[in-house]
């Protein structure tokens, strides 16, 4: 149950504190006084729309705080890692003038989505335009399913249908591949043969490029290697001979002087390095002995590699990977036909299961429709529609499958408000006032399966007057016996049924508009009902009429309690 609502700087409301109670809480006031702003603020703190347009002009930020006493609070807080104080939970939403907003639950930052999750569990808001949703026949199935309360069966069906759809998509994918099999297979085989005949190996291009560069400069390299080799090794006064002589001399004094011994060791290491360098030069010079055929072979290999790389848009490593992919794709084609046969058998088996589950869902809907029709007729007759007929038309879906993700049923509500007229589509028959009453009847019926502890009606009285308005008020009072109800209204017949009656009043101070929200006592209620009856012309007659309306409402509620 919503206990308190604190509003700061939301539109024309600078500050308001509203303490709601159990039963029927009614909010009235002049048009434009800010009644719907209270509902907007409540929607905002429950994760709804929050933008800078809500912030009062001149204020840096706005905020809404709501305190709930709910049996769902503890479990929700535990699930979201928030400390709970028993069944009490405090939600807060702030909105900056720059449009940025923040959300908190019991002081802990949360997301707007989390606020919406909690809000949907504790409070159901029915807005002025919700009755128009009845005109959308695509929603009628959802209304029936909500009334039937067979969520577990629907979830089971959804799992089956998802599995069926997955198999079907895979079969369609493979079948599409098979349709292209001949063309694609021929192309893949050609590419595979072309790449295999190239005999590619990892790193070959780099090796060939280096070898080609060496061969191109062979003349200069041979000359340089020969001169370096002679200087190091083959001449009589080569570096190796000179170092050997130096080593011989140093070793002669090594037995006497440690410095000479150290020098001898260093010279010996230098000798080894020079001899290694000479051998490297000799081997390099020998390797430069090549034939023109080798150079031609290298150029041809590099040409093949680079032509393939350009053709397939891949480097050497990519070409090798692509060859492997061609092998894999050809292998899949070979097994695709047998796989399609397997999928067809699995698809037929799964289709039979989905069809069976869809039929079970249809049966549940038919039974729910019978109950809904009876309940809706009873409810609507209580709402001053004595000759009403309400029917649920269930048609089978067309097509080869005969079912979709929602089952096999196309559902729409039909009604006739007048005796002697055949039921027709609500969108073509129902007036605005009838739509409001149908939606109220649905809310009353669905409240039994709805876990929300509070319901909000923002001007449910649209298009309703006279006796119909009285019946709407009585229906709201009846719903309020088991749920907390908040209602914004212009009708005295509804306001008279309130257990707590609040009024919004607009005033001007210093060139600014201010809206306040006040709880009315008995005298205040009489005067407000008199205003609703006769406008500004409040007389003793309208006051007496208001008192009579209040007493009639009390008698009705007391009679209901005693039943």
C-alpha positions in Angstrom: 0.0 0.0 0.0 1.2 3.5 -0.8 1.5 5.3 2.5 3.0 8.7 1.7 4.0 10.7 -1.4 6.3 13.7 -1.1 6.6 16.0 -4.2 9.0 18.9 -4.6 9.2 21.2 -7.6 7.2 19.0 -10.0 5.5 21.4 -12.5 3.2 23.8 -10.6 3.6 21.8 -7.3 6.4 23.4 -5.3 5.9 21.1 -2.3 3.2 18.6 -1.3 3.0 15.8 1.2 0.1 13.4 0.8 -0.7 10.7 3.3 -2.8 8.0 1.6 -4.9 5.5 3.5 -6.5 2.1 2.8 -9.6 1.9 0.7 -10.7 4.5 -1.9 -8.5 7.7 -2.0 -10.1 10.3 -4.3 -8.4 13.4 -5.7 -10.5 16.2 -7.1 -10.0 19.9 -8.1 -10.5 22.4 -10.8 -9.4 21.6 -14.3 -5.7 22.5 -14.6 -5.2 22.6 -10.8 -2.7 19.8 -11.0 -4.6 16.6 -10.2 -2.8 14.6 -13.0 0.5 16.0 -11.9 0.2 14.0 -8.7 -0.3 10.9 -10.9 2.6 11.9 -13.1 4.8 12.3 -10.0 3.8 8.9 -8.8 4.6 7.3 -12.2 7.9 9.1 -12.2 9.0 7.7 -8.8 8.0 4.2 -10.1 10.5 4.4 -13.0 8.3 6.2 -15.6 9.0 9.2 -17.7 11.4 11.7 -16.2 12.7 14.7 -18.1 13.4 18.4 -17.5 9.9 19.4 -18.5 8.7 18.1 -15.2 11.0 20.4 -13.2 9.3 23.5 -11.9 10.4 26.7 -13.7 13.4 28.3 -11.9 14.2 25.2 -9.7 17.5 23.4 -10.0 16.0 20.0 -9.5 12.8 18.2 -8.6 12.2 15.1 -6.6 9.5 12.6 -5.7 9.6 10.3 -2.7 7.1 7.4 -2.1 6.8 5.2 1.0 5.2 1.9 0.6 4.1 -0.8 3.1 4.2 -3.9 1.0 4.6 -7.6 1.6 6.7 -7.7 -1.6 9.3 -5.2 -0.2 11.4 -7.7 1.7 11.8 -10.2 -1.1 12.5 -7.5 -3.7 15.1 -5.8 -1.6 16.8 -9.1 -0.9 16.9 -9.9 -4.6 18.4 -6.5 -5.4 20.9 -6.5 -2.5 19.2 -3.7 -0.5 18.7 -3.6 3.2 15.0 -3.7 4.1 13.1 -2.4 7.1 10.4 -5.1 7.3 7.6 -4.4 4.8 8.4 -0.7 4.5 10.3 0.5 1.4 11.1 4.1 0.4 11.6 5.0 -3.3 13.1 8.3 -4.4 13.5 9.9 -7.9 15.3 13.2 -8.5 15.4 15.1 -11.8 17.8 17.9 -12.5 17.0 21.0 -14.6 19.5 19.5 -17.1 17.3 16.4 -17.5 19.6 14.0 -15.6 17.8 11.8 -13.0 18.7 9.7 -10.1 16.9 6.8 -8.4 17.2 5.4 -4.9 15.5 2.7 -2.9 16.0 2.9 0.9 18.9 5.3 0.1 20.7 2.9 -2.2 21.2 4.0 -5.9 19.2 1.9 -8.4 18.2 2.1 -12.0 14.9 3.3 -13.4 14.3 -0.2 -14.6 14.5 -1.5 -11.0 12.0 1.1 -9.9 9.6 -0.1 -12.7 10.1 -3.7 -11.6 9.1 -3.0 -8.1 6.3 -0.6 -9.2 4.7 -3.2 -11.4 4.5 -5.6 -8.4 2.8 -3.1 -6.1 0.8 -0.6 -8.1 -1.2 -0.6 -11.3 -1.8 2.8 -13.0 -4.7 3.2 -15.3 -4.4 6.4 -17.3 -6.8 8.4 -19.3 -5.8 6.7 -22.6 -5.7 3.1 -21.4 -9.4 2.6 -22.4 -8.4 3.2 -26.0 -6.2 0.1 -25.8 -9.4 -2.0 -25.9 -9.7 -0.8 -29.5 -6.5 -2.6 -30.4 -7.5 -6.1 -31.0 -3.9 -7.3 -30.9 -4.1 -6.7 -27.1 -7.3 -8.8 -26.5 -5.3 -12.0 -26.3 -3.1 -10.6 -23.6 -6.2 -9.5 -21.6 -7.7 -13.0 -21.9 -4.4 -14.7 -21.0 -4.0 -12.3 -18.0 -7.5 -13.3 -16.8 -6.9 -17.0 -17.3 -3.7 -16.9 -15.3 -2.1 -19.9 -17.1 1.3 -18.4 -17.3 3.1 -21.7 -16.6 1.4 -23.3 -19.6 2.1 -20.3 -21.8 5.8 -20.4 -20.7 6.0 -24.1 -21.5 4.5 -23.5 -24.9 7.0 -20.7 -25.5 9.9 -23.0 -24.8 8.5 -25.6 -27.3 7.9 -23.0 -29.9 11.4 -21.5 -29.5 12.9 -25.0 -30.0 10.7 -25.6 -33.0 11.6 -22.3 -34.6 15.3 -22.9 -34.0 15.1 -26.3 -35.9 13.1 -24.7 -38.6 15.6 -21.9 -39.2 18.5 -24.3 -39.3 16.7 -26.5 -41.8 15.9 -23.4 -43.9 19.5 -22.3 -43.8 20.8 -25.7 -44.9 18.1 -26.0 -47.6 19.1 -22.6 -48.9 22.7 -23.8 -49.0 21.7 -26.9 -50.8 19.8 -24.9 -53.5 23.2 -23.2 -54.2 25.1 -26.4 -53.7 26.0 -27.1 -57.3 27.3 -23.6 -58.1 29.0 -23.1 -54.7 30.5 -26.6 -54.7 32.0 -26.1 -58.1 33.5 -22.8 -57.1 34.9 -24.2 -53.8 36.5 -27.1 -55.5 38.1 -24.9 -58.1 39.5 -22.6 -55.3 40.7 -25.6 -53.3 42.5 -27.1 -56.3 44.1 -23.8 -57.2 45.4 -23.2 -53.7 46.5 -26.8 -53.2 48.4 -26.8 -56.5 50.2 -23.6 -55.4 51.7 -25.7 -52.5 51.8 -22.8 -50.1 53.6 -23.0 -46.8 53.9 -20.6 -43.9 56.8 -18.1 -44.2 57.7 -19.0 -47.8 57.1 -15.6 -49.3 59.5 -13.9 -46.8 62.2 -16.5 -47.4 61.9 -16.2 -51.2 62.0 -12.4 -51.0 65.2 -12.4 -48.9 66.9 -15.0 -51.2 65.9 -13.0 -54.3 67.3 -9.8 -52.9 70.6 -11.6 -52.2 70.8 -13.1 -55.7 70.1 -9.7 -57.3 73.2 -8.3 -55.6 75.3 -11.5 -56.0 78.2 -9.8 -57.9 78.8 -7.2 -55.3 78.3 -9.6 -52.4 80.8 -12.1 -53.8 83.5 -9.4 -54.2 82.9 -8.0 -50.7 82.8 -11.5 -49.2 86.1 -12.5 -51.0 87.9 -9.4 -49.8 86.7 -9.8 -46.3 87.7 -13.5 -46.2 91.2 -12.8 -47.5 91.7 -10.0 -45.0 90.6 -12.3 -42.2 92.1 -15.6 -43.2 93.7 -16.4 -46.5 96.5 -13.8 -46.8 99.9 -14.4 -45.2 99.4 -11.3 -43.0 95.7 -12.0 -42.4 94.0 -11.0 -39.2 93.9 -14.6 -38.0 97.6 -15.1 -38.5 98.4 -11.8 -36.7 96.1 -12.7 -33.8 97.6 -16.2 -33.6 101.1 -14.6 -33.3 99.8 -12.3 -30.6 98.2 -15.3 -28.7 101.5 -17.1 -28.8 103.4 -14.2 -27.4 100.8 -13.6 -24.7 100.7 -17.2 -23.6 104.5 -17.0 -23.2 104.1 -14.6 -20.3 100.9 -16.0 -18.9 102.6 -18.3 -16.5 104.4 -15.3 -14.8 101.8 -12.5 -15.0 98.1 -12.6 -14.2 97.6 -9.6 -16.5 99.3 -11.5 -19.4 97.2 -14.6 -18.6 94.0 -12.4 -18.8 95.2 -10.8 -22.0 95.9 -14.2 -23.5 92.4 -15.4 -22.8 90.9 -12.4 -24.4 93.1 -12.8 -27.5 92.1 -16.5 -27.7 88.4 -15.5 -27.7 89.0 -13.0 -30.4 90.8 -15.6 -32.5 87.8 -17.9 -32.2 85.4 -15.1 -33.3 87.6 -14.2 -36.3 87.8 -17.9 -37.4 84.0 -18.2 -37.1 83.5 -15.0 -39.1 85.9 -16.4 -41.8 83.9 -19.6 -42.0 80.7 -17.7 -42.3 82.1 -15.6 -45.1 83.4 -18.7 -46.9 80.0 -20.5 -46.6 78.1 -17.3 -47.7 80.4 -17.0 -50.8 79.8 -20.6 -51.7 76.1 -20.2 -51.4 76.2 -17.3 -53.9 77.1 -19.8 -56.5 73.6 -20.1 -58.2 72.1 -20.8 -61.6 69.8 -18.5 -63.5 67.1 -21.2 -63.1 67.0 -20.7 -59.4 66.4 -16.9 -59.8 63.6 -17.7 -62.3 62.1 -20.2 -59.9 62.0 -17.7 -57.1 60.4 -15.0 -59.3 57.8 -17.5 -60.4 56.9 -18.6 -56.9 56.6 -15.0 -55.7 54.4 -14.2 -58.6 52.1 -17.1 -57.8 51.8 -16.1 -54.1 51.1 -12.5 -54.9 48.6 -13.2 -57.6 46.6 -15.4 -55.3 46.9 -12.9 -52.5 45.4 -10.2 -54.7 42.7 -12.5 -56.1 41.4 -13.6 -52.7 42.2 -10.5 -50.7 44.4 -12.5 -48.3 48.0 -12.5 -47.3 50.0 -15.8 -47.3 48.7 -16.9 -43.8 45.1 -16.0 -44.9 45.4 -18.0 -48.1 46.4 -21.1 -46.1 43.5 -20.6 -43.7 41.1 -20.1 -46.6 42.2 -23.4 -48.1 41.2 -25.0 -44.8 37.9 -23.2 -44.8 37.1 -24.5 -48.4 37.8 -28.0 -47.1 35.4 -27.5 -44.2 32.6 -26.0 -46.4 32.9 -28.8 -48.9 32.6 -31.3 -46.1 29.5 -29.6 -44.8 27.9 -29.8 -48.2 28.6 -33.5 -48.3 26.8 -34.0 -45.0 24.1 -31.3 -45.5 21.7 -33.5 -47.2 21.7 -36.2 -44.5 21.5 -33.4 -41.9 18.4 -32.0 -43.6 16.7 -35.4 -43.5 17.5 -35.6 -39.8 16.1 -32.1 -39.2 13.0 -32.8 -41.1 12.2 -35.7 -38.8 13.0 -33.7 -35.7 11.0 -30.8 -37.1 7.9 -33.0 -37.6 8.2 -34.4 -34.1 8.6 -30.9 -32.6 5.8 -29.5 -34.7 3.5 -32.2 -33.3 4.5 -31.3 -29.8 3.9 -27.6 -30.4 0.6 -28.2 -32.0 -0.5 -30.3 -29.1 0.6 -27.6 -26.6 -1.1 -25.0 -28.7 -4.4 -27.0 -28.6 -4.0 -27.3 -24.8 -3.5 -23.5 -24.6 -6.6 -23.0 -26.8 -8.7 -25.2 -24.5 -7.5 -23.2 -21.5 -8.4 -20.0 -23.4 -11.9 -21.3 -24.3 -12.6 -22.1 -20.7 -11.2 -18.7 -19.5 -13.3 -17.0 -22.2 -16.5 -18.6 -20.9 -15.7 -17.4 -17.4 -14.6 -13.9 -18.6 -17.8 -13.5 -20.6 -20.0 -14.2 -17.6 -17.9 -12.1 -15.2 -17.8 -9.1 -17.6 -21.5 -9.2 -18.2 -22.1 -9.2 -14.4 -19.7 -6.4 -13.9 -21.0 -4.3 -16.8 -24.6 -4.7 -15.7 -23.5 -3.3 -12.3 -22.1 -0.4 -14.2 -25.5 0.6 -15.7 -25.2 -1.4 -18.8 -28.2 -3.8 -18.2 -28.6 -5.1 -21.8 -24.9 -5.6 -22.4 -23.7 -8.7 -24.2 -19.9 -9.5 -24.1 -18.4 -12.3 -26.1 -14.9 -13.5 -26.8 -14.3 -14.6 -30.4 -11.6 -17.2 -30.8 -10.5 -17.9 -34.3 -7.9 -20.4 -35.5 -4.9 -18.9 -37.2 -4.5 -19.5 -40.9 -1.4 -20.8 -42.6 0.4 -24.1 -43.0 1.5 -24.3 -39.4 -1.6 -23.0 -37.8 0.2 -21.5 -34.8 2.7 -18.8 -34.0 4.6 -17.7 -30.9 1.4 -17.0 -29.1 -0.4 -20.2 -29.9 -3.0 -21.0 -32.6 -5.7 -18.4 -31.6 -6.7 -15.1 -33.0 -8.8 -13.4 -30.2 -11.0 -10.4 -30.1 -13.7 -9.1 -27.8 -17.2 -8.4 -29.1 -20.0 -6.6 -27.4 -23.4 -5.2 -27.8 -24.6 -2.4 -25.4 -28.2 -2.4 -26.5 -30.9 -5.1 -26.6 -31.6 -6.6 -29.9 -28.3 -5.8 -31.5 -25.8 -8.5 -32.4 -22.3 -8.2 -30.7 -19.7 -6.5 -32.8 -16.2 -5.3 -32.6 -15.6 -2.9 -29.6 -13.8 -0.5 -31.9 -16.9 0.0 -34.0 -19.6 -0.1 -31.3 -18.3 1.2 -27.9 -18.6 4.9 -27.0 -16.0 6.7 -24.8 -18.1 6.2 -21.7 -18.6 2.5 -22.5 -14.9 2.0 -23.1 -14.2 3.5 -19.6 -16.7 1.1 -18.0 -15.5 -1.9 -19.9 -11.9 -1.2 -18.8 -13.1 -0.6 -15.2 -14.9 -3.9 -15.4 -11.8 -5.7 -16.6 -9.7 -4.1 -13.9 -12.2 -5.3 -11.4 -12.2 -8.8 -12.8 -8.4 -9.0 -13.3 -7.7 -7.7 -9.8 -8.3 -11.2 -8.5 -5.2 -12.5 -10.3 -3.2 -9.2 -10.2 -0.5 -9.1 -7.5 -0.6 -5.3 -7.3 -1.7 -4.1 -3.9 -2.8 -0.7 -5.1 -4.6 0.6 -8.2 -4.6 4.1 -9.7 -7.4 5.4 -11.9 -6.7 8.7 -13.6 -10.1 10.0 -14.8 -11.8 6.7 -15.2 -15.0 8.8 -15.5 -14.3 10.0 -19.1 -17.6 10.1 -21.0 -19.6 8.9 -17.9 -22.4 10.7 -16.2 -25.7 10.3 -14.3 -26.5 6.8 -13.0 -23.6 5.3 -14.9 -21.3 7.6 -12.8 -22.9 6.4 -9.6 -22.3 2.8 -10.6 -18.7 3.5 -11.5 -18.2 5.1 -8.0 -19.8 2.0 -6.4 -17.6 -0.3 -8.4 -14.5 1.6 -7.3 -15.7 1.4 -3.7 -16.1 -2.4 -4.1 -12.6 -2.8 -5.5 -11.3 -0.7 -2.6 -12.5 -3.3 -0.1 -9.6 -5.6 -1.1 -7.1 -3.1 -2.7 -6.0 0.4 -2.1 -7.5 2.6 -4.9 -6.4 6.1 -5.9 -8.7 7.9 -8.2 -8.6 11.3 -10.0 -12.2 12.3 -10.9 -14.5 15.2 -11.8 -17.7 13.4 -10.7 -19.3 14.0 -7.3 -20.9 10.5 -7.5 -17.4 9.0 -7.4 -15.9 11.5 -5.0 -18.7 10.8 -2.5 -17.5 7.1 -2.2 -14.1 8.1 -1.0 -12.6 6.9 2.2 -10.1 9.7 2.0 -10.8 12.8 -0.2 -8.0 15.1 -1.3 -8.4 18.3 -3.3 -5.8 20.2 -5.4 -6.1 24.0 -5.3 -4.2 26.4 -7.5 -3.2 29.9 -6.3 -0.9 32.8 -7.4 1.6 34.5 -5.2 4.2 37.0 -6.4 3.4 36.3 -10.0 4.0 32.5 -9.6 1.5 29.6 -9.7 1.3 27.2 -6.8 -0.7 24.0 -6.4 -1.4 22.5 -3.0 -2.9 19.1 -2.1 -5.1 19.0 1.1 -7.0 16.2 2.8 -10.6 17.3 3.3 -12.7 16.9 6.5 -16.5 16.3 6.4 -17.3 20.0 5.8 -14.6 20.3 3.2 -16.0 17.3 1.4 -19.5 18.8 1.4 -18.3 22.0 -0.1 -16.1 20.2 -2.7 -19.0 17.9 -3.8 -21.2 21.0 -4.0 -18.6 22.6 -6.3 -18.6 19.5 -8.4 -22.4 19.6 -8.6 -22.8 23.3 -9.4 -19.5 24.9 -10.0 -18.7 28.2 -8.2 -22.4 28.7 -7.4 -22.4 26.9 -4.0 -25.7 27.3 -2.2 -27.4 25.7 0.7 -29.2 23.5 -1.8 -26.0 22.2 -3.4 -24.5 21.7 0.2 -27.6 19.7 1.1 -27.3 17.7 -2.1 -23.7 17.0 -1.3 -24.6 15.8 2.3 -27.2 13.6 0.8 -24.7 12.1 -1.6 -22.3 11.4 1.2 -24.9 9.7 3.3 -26.0 7.6 0.4 -22.4 6.5 -0.3 -21.9 5.6 3.4 -25.1 3.5 3.3 -23.9 1.7 0.2 -20.5 1.0 1.7 -21.9 -0.1 5.1 -24.3 -2.4 3.3 -21.5 -4.0 1.3 -19.4 -4.5 4.5 -22.3 -6.3 6.2 -22.6 -8.7 3.3 
